[in-house]
Amino acid sequence: MLLLKGIILGLLFGVPAGSVGALTMQRTLVYGKKAGIVTGLGSSIADSLYAMIGAFGFTVISDFLFEYQLLIFCIGGLFILYISIKMFFSLPENTKDGKEINKGSNKLQFIFSSFVIGITNPAAIMTFLFGFSWFNIKLSGTFDGIILTTGIFTGTFIWWIVLSGTAEALKKRFHSNMLNYVNKGFGTVLFIFSLIIFIRTFFMLTNKGLT
């Protein structure tokens, strides 16, 4: 039952895909389904780490993250901005049948990029804590925490597999000469997400009286 609750939580948490969702779809459309799945993997790892912090009550870590969350948000926003600009101006060369993702270095890059985006959102801890309360989840030991975190990882990863599969199905409708528009379109979407992060951070600073 605890594993099932974790999977449900992971699915619910993963559905509002945001920046990682856009990145997963773009990479699936350009590089293939495998690229989308490994991109989602990085996000699932980040989500699981934050779920673990909440489940095990690592207050020292969570207090540190919340103390510097505005700085962390800005780092995440800058990283998304960098990806958006790079994506917008990139040319979809040598991407037929996902050839580039077969290189180990690219797999690691795809995982790392989505991990950074996920880990620069400390507010995820509060989201998971709310989820634990909503589902009346009470942990009686370390093993329960591991089971719950495993479920959350599984749930989020299932979502990324589904999203990648959906994007792969849509890819059949695309011609190769449309991939440039895919890069520019998703690059624009990520650029907007980065602006939202900066605006949100600005208002948080204003509410704290730091501006």
Rosetta silent file (secondary structure, phi, psi, omega in degrees, C-alpha in Angstrom):
SEQUENCE: MLLLKGIILGLLFGVPAGSVGALTMQRTLVYGKKAGIVTGLGSSIADSLYAMIGAFGFTVISDFLFEYQLLIFCIGGLFILYISIKMFFSLPENTKDGKEINKGSNKLQFIFSSFVIGITNPAAIMTFLFGFSWFNIKLSGTFDGIILTTGIFTGTFIWWIVLSGTAEALKKRFHSNMLNYVNKGFGTVLFIFSLIIFIRTFFMLTNKGLT
SCORE:     score description
SCORE:     0.000 S_00000001
   1 L     0.000  -40.823  179.952    0.000    0.000    0.000 S_00000001
   2 H   -65.149  -39.375  177.873    2.826    2.403    0.837 S_00000001
   3 H   -63.576  -42.373  179.797    4.497    1.651   -2.494 S_00000001
   4 H   -63.340  -42.766  177.970    1.225    2.282   -4.328 S_00000001
   5 H   -61.753  -38.522  178.281    0.719    5.610   -2.545 S_00000001
   6 H   -64.065  -42.483  178.888    4.260    6.578   -3.544 S_00000001
   7 H   -62.748  -43.302  178.751    3.594    5.715   -7.193 S_00000001
   8 H   -62.400  -43.838  177.773    0.379    7.764   -7.164 S_00000001
   9 H   -60.450  -43.084  179.624    2.208   10.685   -5.573 S_00000001
  10 H   -62.173  -41.513  178.045    4.941   10.420   -8.189 S_00000001
  11 H   -64.661  -44.787 -179.585    2.407   10.453  -11.010 S_00000001
  12 H   -64.550  -37.659 -179.516    0.568   13.442   -9.525 S_00000001
  13 H   -72.937  -32.574 -175.535    3.817   15.303   -8.992 S_00000001
  14 H   -79.556  -29.359 -174.247    5.114   14.508  -12.478 S_00000001
  15 L   -56.784  -44.600  174.125    2.041   15.484  -14.509 S_00000001
  16 L   -71.336   80.360 -164.839    2.604   19.288  -14.197 S_00000001
  17 L   -63.624  -40.353  178.381    5.641   18.710  -16.402 S_00000001
  18 H    61.980 -140.274 -174.904    6.913   22.289  -16.762 S_00000001
  19 H   -62.063  -43.378 -179.149   10.427   22.827  -18.068 S_00000001
  20 H   -65.892  -35.632  177.121   11.461   19.181  -17.918 S_00000001
  21 H   -61.719  -44.499  177.879    8.310   18.208  -19.800 S_00000001
  22 H   -63.300  -41.376 -179.902    9.144   20.619  -22.612 S_00000001
  23 H   -65.915  -40.721  179.264   12.726   19.370  -22.659 S_00000001
  24 H   -62.966  -44.384 -179.354   11.584   15.733  -22.726 S_00000001
  25 H   -66.337  -43.550  179.930    9.220   16.322  -25.646 S_00000001
  26 H   -60.920  -44.527 -177.976   11.799   18.288  -27.640 S_00000001
  27 H   -70.130  -32.605  175.777   14.455   15.628  -27.209 S_00000001
  28 H   -66.509  -45.261 -178.742   12.025   12.859  -28.103 S_00000001
  29 H   -65.473  -34.915 -175.913   10.938   14.651  -31.269 S_00000001
  30 H   -91.960  -43.753 -172.870   14.500   15.442  -32.316 S_00000001
  31 H  -107.525  -14.983 -179.249   16.571   12.539  -30.952 S_00000001
  32 L   113.180  168.049 -174.114   14.050    9.760  -30.351 S_00000001
  33 H   -60.524  -38.026 -179.002   12.162    8.132  -27.491 S_00000001
  34 H   -60.062  -37.907  179.053   15.286    6.947  -25.680 S_00000001
  35 H   -64.739  -41.105  178.633   16.470   10.562  -25.377 S_00000001
  36 H   -64.862  -40.712 -177.832   13.166   11.609  -23.840 S_00000001
  37 H   -66.596  -44.371 -179.501   13.220    8.762  -21.325 S_00000001
  38 H   -69.321  -28.170  174.406   16.766    9.438  -20.105 S_00000001
  39 H   -64.732  -45.654  177.358   15.899   13.126  -19.821 S_00000001
  40 H   -62.841  -31.598 -179.867   12.970   12.217  -17.568 S_00000001
  41 H   -58.256  -42.579  179.656   15.262    9.943  -15.552 S_00000001
  42 H   -60.807  -41.295  178.526   17.309   12.918  -14.353 S_00000001
  43 H   -66.586  -39.935  179.393   14.174   14.669  -13.123 S_00000001
  44 H   -62.639  -38.184  178.175   12.955   11.504  -11.367 S_00000001
  45 H   -64.268  -44.819  179.357   16.254   11.235   -9.500 S_00000001
  46 H   -62.658  -44.849  179.220   15.990   14.864   -8.340 S_00000001
  47 H   -61.047  -40.232 -179.431   12.364   14.395   -7.251 S_00000001
  48 H   -65.374  -37.044  178.123   13.284   11.241   -5.338 S_00000001
  49 H   -64.076  -43.151  178.950   16.034   13.046   -3.463 S_00000001
  50 H   -69.140  -35.844  175.950   13.625   15.775   -2.360 S_00000001
  51 H   -63.831  -37.778  179.072   11.011   13.162   -1.442 S_00000001
  52 H   -66.237  -41.503  178.145   13.650   11.405    0.650 S_00000001
  53 H   -60.061  -42.995  178.729   14.545   14.635    2.455 S_00000001
  54 H   -69.618  -40.990 -176.437   10.871   15.126    3.312 S_00000001
  55 H   -68.393  -40.598 -177.015   10.243   11.486    4.228 S_00000001
  56 H   -92.124   -2.743  176.795   13.249   11.125    6.503 S_00000001
  57 L    65.565   42.133  178.257   12.946   14.592    8.000 S_00000001
  58 L   -76.194   78.225 -172.739   16.443   15.765    7.114 S_00000001
  59 H   -65.906  -31.382  179.747   15.809   19.188    8.605 S_00000001
  60 H   -62.000  -44.505 -179.733   19.427   20.333    8.352 S_00000001
  61 H   -69.473  -46.499 -177.998   19.356   19.873    4.585 S_00000001
  62 H   -64.679  -38.873  178.037   15.846   21.261    4.119 S_00000001
  63 H   -62.730  -40.506  178.564   16.591   24.303    6.296 S_00000001
  64 H   -64.144  -44.016 -178.925   19.684   25.032    4.226 S_00000001
  65 H   -63.945  -41.384 -179.806   17.739   24.678    0.962 S_00000001
  66 H   -72.212  -30.283  178.321   14.940   26.966    2.136 S_00000001
  67 H   -64.964  -37.500 -176.445   17.443   29.510    3.463 S_00000001
  68 L  -113.344   24.737 -174.880   19.045   29.818    0.040 S_00000001
  69 H   -63.576  -34.296  179.931   16.053   28.893   -2.111 S_00000001
  70 H   -64.217  -41.480  176.804   15.973   32.244   -3.930 S_00000001
  71 H   -64.835  -41.199  179.923   19.583   31.803   -5.025 S_00000001
  72 H   -65.166  -40.755  176.437   18.840   28.210   -6.032 S_00000001
  73 H   -58.700  -43.590 -178.586   15.782   29.356   -8.015 S_00000001
  74 H   -64.072  -41.088  177.682   17.955   31.894   -9.860 S_00000001
  75 H   -60.682  -44.181  177.940   20.555   29.246  -10.703 S_00000001
  76 H   -62.498  -42.088  179.305   17.788   27.041  -12.083 S_00000001
  77 H   -63.282  -41.855  178.995   16.342   29.948  -14.069 S_00000001
  78 H   -65.495  -37.683  179.813   19.727   30.792  -15.574 S_00000001
  79 H   -66.548  -42.936  177.842   20.297   27.165  -16.492 S_00000001
  80 H   -64.985  -39.049  177.673   16.910   26.923  -18.235 S_00000001
  81 H   -60.625  -43.516  178.816   17.633   30.230  -19.985 S_00000001
  82 H   -60.974  -46.247  179.764   20.938   28.829  -21.232 S_00000001
  83 H   -62.909  -40.921 -177.715   19.248   25.666  -22.549 S_00000001
  84 H   -62.786  -43.654  179.962   16.493   27.691  -24.219 S_00000001
  85 H   -67.278  -43.217  179.230   18.943   29.913  -26.107 S_00000001
  86 H   -62.181  -41.907 -179.660   21.109   26.956  -27.109 S_00000001
  87 H   -67.127  -42.356 -176.730   18.050   25.028  -28.287 S_00000001
  88 H   -61.034  -38.766 -175.142   16.581   27.963  -30.213 S_00000001
  89 H   -97.499    2.606 -178.983   19.727   28.498  -32.257 S_00000001
  90 L   -81.171  152.573  176.691   20.690   24.826  -32.670 S_00000001
  91 L  -106.496  130.023 -176.777   20.383   22.998  -35.976 S_00000001
  92 L   -76.651   68.825 -179.032   18.867   19.502  -35.858 S_00000001
  93 L   -96.910  149.905  174.451   21.718   17.778  -37.661 S_00000001
  94 L    55.706   41.086 -178.065   22.625   14.105  -37.401 S_00000001
  95 L  -114.670    3.801 -177.616   19.536   13.275  -35.369 S_00000001
  96 H   -60.479  129.983  179.258   17.895   10.691  -37.608 S_00000001
  97 H    58.754   24.806  174.857   16.657    7.685  -35.607 S_00000001
  98 H    68.506   33.079 -175.688   18.159    9.107  -32.446 S_00000001
  99 L   -59.517  -39.846 -173.539   21.791    8.444  -33.437 S_00000001
 100 H   -66.388  -33.156 -177.226   23.234   11.071  -31.120 S_00000001
 101 H   -69.065  -17.125  179.153   21.617    9.667  -27.978 S_00000001
 102 H   -70.665  -13.826  175.567   23.480    6.407  -28.526 S_00000001
 103 L   -79.603  130.217 -176.889   26.631    8.189  -27.426 S_00000001
 104 H   -58.153  -36.156 -178.441   27.203    7.752  -23.709 S_00000001
 105 H   -62.907  -38.730 -179.889   28.252   11.367  -23.234 S_00000001
 106 H   -69.397  -36.707  176.450   24.930   12.616  -24.572 S_00000001
 107 H   -58.407  -47.016 -179.508   22.981   10.290  -22.299 S_00000001
 108 H   -64.762  -38.615  178.481   24.794   11.731  -19.299 S_00000001
 109 H   -63.724  -42.198 -179.313   24.248   15.285  -20.542 S_00000001
 110 H   -65.862  -42.528  178.060   20.531   14.686  -20.974 S_00000001
 111 H   -64.510  -46.406 -176.415   20.216   13.160  -17.500 S_00000001
 112 H   -62.172  -43.033 -176.241   22.329   15.895  -15.918 S_00000001
 113 H   -62.596  -44.708 -179.882   20.418   18.788  -17.500 S_00000001
 114 H   -72.484  -30.044  175.946   17.014   17.606  -16.275 S_00000001
 115 H   -63.957  -43.542  179.593   18.494   16.722  -12.867 S_00000001
 116 H   -62.054  -43.507  179.086   19.780   20.282  -12.460 S_00000001
 117 H   -61.628  -42.420 -179.176   16.378   21.712  -13.386 S_00000001
 118 H   -69.689  -39.725 -174.237   14.650   19.417  -10.895 S_00000001
 119 H   -78.004  -14.771  178.187   17.123   19.905   -8.045 S_00000001
 120 L   -92.485   28.091  175.385   16.972   23.710   -8.292 S_00000001
 121 L  -130.178   74.414 -177.904   13.375   23.673   -7.066 S_00000001
 122 L   -59.597  -21.239  179.380   13.583   23.240   -3.264 S_00000001
 123 L   -61.469  -15.487  178.368    9.854   23.986   -2.996 S_00000001
 124 H   -60.168  -29.852  178.950    9.362   20.388   -4.137 S_00000001
 125 H   -60.040  -45.941  179.890   10.034   19.325   -0.553 S_00000001
 126 H   -65.163  -35.262  178.057    6.940   21.172    0.643 S_00000001
 127 H   -63.126  -43.906  178.780    4.913   19.680   -2.187 S_00000001
 128 H   -67.097  -40.287  178.725    5.873   16.192   -1.105 S_00000001
 129 H   -61.767  -39.318  175.845    5.194   16.954    2.558 S_00000001
 130 H   -63.205  -41.426  178.398    1.719   18.173    1.576 S_00000001
 131 H   -63.208  -40.383  178.179    1.255   14.964   -0.399 S_00000001
 132 H   -61.699  -41.073  179.853    2.306   12.848    2.585 S_00000001
 133 H   -68.521  -42.651 -177.596   -0.243   14.658    4.735 S_00000001
 134 H   -61.690  -39.930 -179.993   -3.004   14.436    2.106 S_00000001
 135 L   -90.457    5.986  178.445   -2.557   10.662    1.775 S_00000001
 136 L    54.429   47.015 -178.796   -2.128   10.292    5.535 S_00000001
 137 L   -86.727  122.310  177.507    1.264    8.671    5.064 S_00000001
 138 L  -124.633  123.702 -177.176    2.997    7.802    8.318 S_00000001
 139 L   -96.904  133.901 -177.944    6.411    6.187    8.252 S_00000001
 140 L  -103.380    0.668 -179.937    7.424    3.795   11.002 S_00000001
 141 L   176.463 -178.309 -177.823   11.055    3.375   10.024 S_00000001
 142 H   -62.127  -39.849 -178.221   13.821    3.617    7.459 S_00000001
 143 H   -61.532  -41.175  177.500   12.437    0.771    5.367 S_00000001
 144 H   -60.681  -39.979  179.060    9.091    2.561    4.986 S_00000001
 145 H   -64.052  -39.278  178.909   10.910    5.659    3.794 S_00000001
 146 H   -66.602  -42.988  178.910   12.813    3.657    1.187 S_00000001
 147 H   -61.492  -45.194 -179.176    9.609    1.995   -0.053 S_00000001
 148 H   -63.552  -45.286 -179.796    7.839    5.361   -0.309 S_00000001
 149 H   -64.598  -38.474  176.628   10.735    7.011   -2.143 S_00000001
 150 H   -61.602  -41.579  177.669   10.979    4.048   -4.522 S_00000001
 151 H   -62.971  -42.680  179.476    7.284    4.426   -5.286 S_00000001
 152 H   -64.304  -42.616  176.705    7.663    8.139   -5.967 S_00000001
 153 H   -59.994  -45.514 -179.397   10.604    7.501   -8.287 S_00000001
 154 H   -61.714  -43.908 -179.386    8.602    4.823  -10.110 S_00000001
 155 H   -62.289  -47.186 -179.869    5.563    7.082  -10.450 S_00000001
 156 H   -65.703  -38.805 -177.811    7.489   10.031  -11.855 S_00000001
 157 H   -69.594  -35.368  175.060    9.455    7.791  -14.211 S_00000001
 158 H   -59.267  -41.774  179.892    6.262    6.153  -15.512 S_00000001
 159 H   -61.298  -42.833 -178.776    5.011    9.639  -16.371 S_00000001
 160 H   -67.545  -33.109  176.203    8.165   10.458  -18.354 S_00000001
 161 H   -65.535  -43.794  178.566    7.877    7.178  -20.246 S_00000001
 162 H   -62.810  -44.986 -179.418    4.264    7.986  -21.127 S_00000001
 163 H   -63.850  -41.635  178.894    5.157   11.537  -22.194 S_00000001
 164 H   -65.210  -40.076  178.203    8.064   10.301  -24.315 S_00000001
 165 H   -63.744  -39.451  177.984    5.846    7.673  -25.901 S_00000001
 166 H   -64.532  -44.159  178.995    3.225   10.308  -26.721 S_00000001
 167 H   -65.280  -36.015  178.501    5.841   12.585  -28.260 S_00000001
 168 H   -65.119  -37.728  176.802    7.239    9.656  -30.238 S_00000001
 169 H   -65.267  -38.989  178.263    3.755    8.975  -31.646 S_00000001
 170 H   -68.246  -29.604 -176.883    3.461   12.629  -32.641 S_00000001
 171 H   -60.063  -28.745 -178.844    6.883   12.477  -34.259 S_00000001
 172 L   -64.022  -20.578  179.068    5.473   10.248  -37.012 S_00000001
 173 L   -87.567   -8.171 -176.314    3.507   13.263  -38.214 S_00000001
 174 L   -94.131  143.628  170.162    6.635   15.413  -38.484 S_00000001
 175 L   -94.529  156.090 -176.959    8.867   15.755  -41.506 S_00000001
 176 H   -59.113  -30.113 -178.827   12.613   16.095  -40.989 S_00000001
 177 H   -76.993   -4.402  178.137   12.542   19.687  -42.212 S_00000001
 178 H   -90.936  -10.272 -175.560   10.157   20.568  -39.365 S_00000001
 179 H   -64.535  -29.561  176.842   12.687   19.737  -36.632 S_00000001
 180 H   -63.200  -38.300  177.646   14.186   23.210  -36.828 S_00000001
 181 H   -70.800  -30.787  175.932   10.777   24.640  -35.901 S_00000001
 182 H   -62.651  -46.600  179.046   10.545   22.123  -33.065 S_00000001
 183 H   -61.215  -44.528 -178.504   13.809   23.445  -31.615 S_00000001
 184 H   -68.864  -38.575  179.797   12.727   27.050  -31.953 S_00000001
 185 H   -65.240  -49.761 -179.520    9.276   26.373  -30.532 S_00000001
 186 H   -72.794  -29.223  173.811   10.446   24.512  -27.452 S_00000001
 187 H   -61.687  -39.775  177.669   13.356   26.919  -27.048 S_00000001
 188 H   -66.370  -41.703  178.921   10.798   29.719  -26.813 S_00000001
 189 H   -60.537  -45.701  179.240    8.731   27.736  -24.295 S_00000001
 190 H   -65.517  -35.784  176.354   11.776   27.182  -22.075 S_00000001
 191 H   -60.672  -42.658  178.472   12.689   30.860  -22.378 S_00000001
 192 H   -64.065  -41.159  177.676    9.213   31.749  -21.064 S_00000001
 193 H   -60.560  -40.148  179.449    9.631   29.286  -18.179 S_00000001
 194 H   -65.405  -39.465  177.102   12.919   30.943  -17.228 S_00000001
 195 H   -62.473  -40.512  178.732   11.250   34.377  -17.241 S_00000001
 196 H   -60.464  -41.404  178.934    8.500   33.038  -14.971 S_00000001
 197 H   -63.210  -43.556 -179.625   11.141   31.812  -12.525 S_00000001
 198 H   -66.011  -40.606  178.736   12.869   35.211  -12.490 S_00000001
 199 H   -65.601  -43.376  178.455    9.566   37.075  -12.012 S_00000001
 200 H   -61.074  -43.153  179.666    8.537   34.700   -9.245 S_00000001
 201 H   -64.062  -39.489  178.962   11.894   35.154   -7.534 S_00000001
 202 H   -60.528  -45.036 -179.830   11.592   38.932   -7.815 S_00000001
 203 H   -67.743  -32.994  175.580    8.200   38.913   -6.091 S_00000001
 204 H   -65.772  -40.524  176.005    9.530   36.609   -3.371 S_00000001
 205 H   -63.573  -41.168  179.332   12.361   39.064   -2.767 S_00000001
 206 H   -61.865  -42.930 -179.943    9.861   41.930   -2.674 S_00000001
 207 H   -65.849  -27.239  178.119    7.710   40.122   -0.112 S_00000001
 208 L   -86.373   -4.664  179.178   10.778   39.615    2.029 S_00000001
 209 L    74.127   28.096 -177.086   11.617   43.293    1.776 S_00000001
 210 L   -97.685    1.329  178.377   14.936   42.631    0.092 S_00000001
 211 L  -123.466    0.000    0.000   14.343   44.971   -2.841 S_00000001
